[in-house]
Amino acid sequence: MEGFLIGTGMALLLVLIGWSEQVKSWHKDTIEAEKEFSKSRNLKWKEIRPLIRTETLPVKKLKALNKLLIKKSLKEVQDVKIIEKLLTLDKERNQLENFYRIKYKLIFIMTILYFSSGIINYFIKDNHKIKICIVQIPAEFIPIFSCVLFSIGLLCFNSYLNKTESKYKDELIDLMEKL
């Protein structure tokens, strides 16, 4: 059993090394939509960017909006709705990227958990049992059980992340069709 746990830890470590350079970034797709919008409306992308970015201060957003209104660059209500949609997409993209960071950290923790469980199981004697209430559990099952529980938790988180990603993709595609 120790070999399996340590082997799984090694496999997860290799996955982390490969994945660290390939974490999905939706930033590029969002920027493409912003540029497409600005191009189709004869706007400068740098003029609408402060309006869309979530990390921009509200004062700067108001200045950017005021500048666009003074130039009469935004002529239709649909333009404002698209800017609102771009702002929503930017928030969702930031949330997605945060989820990817969390997932990466969770897989890193899971790698350590599998390694340590394998090492702990190596030193536990086969006949050692832990008594919980009236039930005697083999001691080697405790580290294995913790690995299984953590894996189930990570699968649930990954499922939620995939739903969030699908929602983002659908909204991005919908916006691109409107442009």
C-alpha positions in Angstrom: 0.0 0.0 0.0 2.9 2.4 0.8 4.2 2.0 -2.7 0.8 2.9 -4.2 0.5 6.0 -2.1 4.0 7.2 -2.8 3.6 6.4 -6.5 0.4 8.4 -6.6 2.2 11.3 -4.9 4.9 11.1 -7.6 2.3 11.0 -10.4 0.6 14.1 -8.9 3.9 15.9 -8.6 4.6 15.3 -12.3 1.1 16.5 -13.1 1.8 19.7 -11.1 5.0 20.3 -12.9 3.4 19.9 -16.3 0.3 21.8 -15.4 2.0 24.8 -13.8 2.9 26.1 -17.3 -0.4 25.2 -18.9 -2.9 26.8 -16.5 -5.8 28.0 -18.6 -6.0 31.8 -19.0 -9.2 33.3 -20.3 -7.6 36.7 -20.2 -6.7 36.6 -23.9 -10.2 35.7 -25.0 -11.7 38.5 -22.9 -9.2 41.0 -24.4 -10.1 39.8 -27.9 -13.8 40.5 -27.2 -12.9 44.0 -25.8 -10.8 44.8 -28.9 -13.5 43.5 -31.2 -16.0 45.8 -29.5 -13.8 48.8 -29.7 -12.9 48.1 -33.3 -16.6 47.7 -34.4 -17.5 51.0 -32.6 -14.4 52.9 -33.8 -13.2 53.3 -30.2 -9.7 53.1 -28.9 -9.3 50.0 -26.8 -7.3 52.0 -24.2 -10.3 54.2 -23.7 -12.7 51.4 -22.8 -10.2 49.3 -20.9 -10.3 51.3 -17.7 -14.1 51.1 -17.8 -14.1 47.3 -18.0 -11.3 46.2 -15.7 -12.5 45.2 -12.2 -9.4 46.3 -10.5 -9.8 49.9 -11.9 -10.7 52.5 -9.3 -14.3 53.8 -9.5 -13.0 57.3 -10.1 -11.0 56.2 -13.1 -14.1 54.3 -14.4 -16.2 57.4 -14.2 -13.5 59.5 -16.0 -13.3 56.9 -18.8 -17.1 56.8 -19.1 -17.3 60.6 -19.1 -14.7 60.8 -21.8 -16.6 58.4 -24.0 -19.9 60.3 -23.5 -18.3 63.6 -24.3 -16.8 62.3 -27.5 -20.2 60.8 -28.2 -18.5 57.4 -28.9 -21.3 55.5 -27.2 -24.3 56.2 -29.3 -26.6 53.3 -28.6 -28.0 51.6 -25.5 -26.7 48.3 -26.8 -23.1 49.7 -26.5 -23.6 50.3 -22.8 -25.0 46.8 -22.4 -22.0 45.3 -24.2 -19.7 47.3 -21.9 -21.7 46.0 -18.9 -21.4 42.4 -20.3 -17.6 42.9 -20.8 -17.4 44.1 -17.2 -19.2 41.0 -16.0 -17.0 38.7 -18.1 -13.9 40.4 -16.6 -15.2 39.7 -13.0 -16.0 36.1 -14.0 -12.5 35.6 -15.5 -10.9 36.9 -12.4 -13.0 34.5 -10.4 -12.0 31.6 -12.7 -8.3 32.4 -12.4 -8.6 32.5 -8.6 -10.3 29.0 -8.7 -7.5 27.7 -10.9 -5.0 29.0 -8.3 -6.9 27.3 -5.5 -7.1 24.0 -7.6 -3.4 24.1 -8.1 -2.8 24.6 -4.4 -5.2 21.8 -3.5 -3.4 19.4 -5.9 -0.1 20.4 -4.3 -1.6 19.7 -0.8 -2.9 16.4 -2.1 0.5 15.5 -3.4 2.0 16.1 0.0 -0.8 14.1 1.6 -0.2 11.1 -0.6 3.5 11.2 0.0 3.2 11.5 3.8 0.5 8.8 3.9 2.8 6.5 2.1 5.6 7.2 4.4 3.4 6.9 7.5 2.0 3.6 6.2 5.5 2.3 5.8 6.2 2.7 9.5 2.8 1.3 10.7 2.9 -2.3 11.7 0.4 -4.5 9.9 -1.3 -5.8 13.0 -1.6 -2.3 14.7 -5.3 -1.3 15.2 -6.9 1.8 16.6 -10.0 1.5 18.7 -12.8 4.0 18.0 -15.7 3.4 20.3 -16.4 -0.3 19.9 -14.9 -0.6 16.4 -11.2 -1.6 15.8 -9.8 -0.1 12.6 -6.4 -1.1 11.1 -4.1 1.9 11.6 -3.0 1.8 8.0 -6.5 2.7 6.9 -6.5 6.1 8.5 -3.9 7.7 6.1 -5.6 6.0 3.2 -9.0 7.2 4.3 -7.7 10.8 4.6 -6.4 10.6 1.0 -9.7 9.3 -0.3 -11.7 12.0 1.5 -9.4 14.7 0.2 -9.6 13.3 -3.4 -13.4 13.3 -3.2 -13.4 16.9 -2.0 -11.1 17.9 -4.9 -13.4 16.1 -7.4 -16.3 18.1 -6.1 -14.4 21.4 -6.4 -13.3 20.4 -9.9 -16.9 19.7 -10.9 -17.9 23.2 -9.6 -14.9 24.7 -11.5 -16.0 23.0 -14.7 -19.5 24.4 -14.4 -18.2 27.9 -13.8 -15.8 27.5 -16.8 -18.7 26.4 -19.1 -20.9 29.3 -18.0 -18.0 31.7 -18.8 -17.4 30.1 -22.2 -21.1 30.3 -23.1 -21.3 34.0 -22.1 -18.1 34.8 -24.0 -19.5 33.1 -27.1 -22.8 34.9 -26.7 -21.0 38.2 -26.5 -18.8 37.5 -29.5 -21.9 36.7 -31.6 -23.4 40.1 -30.6 -20.3 41.9 -31.7 
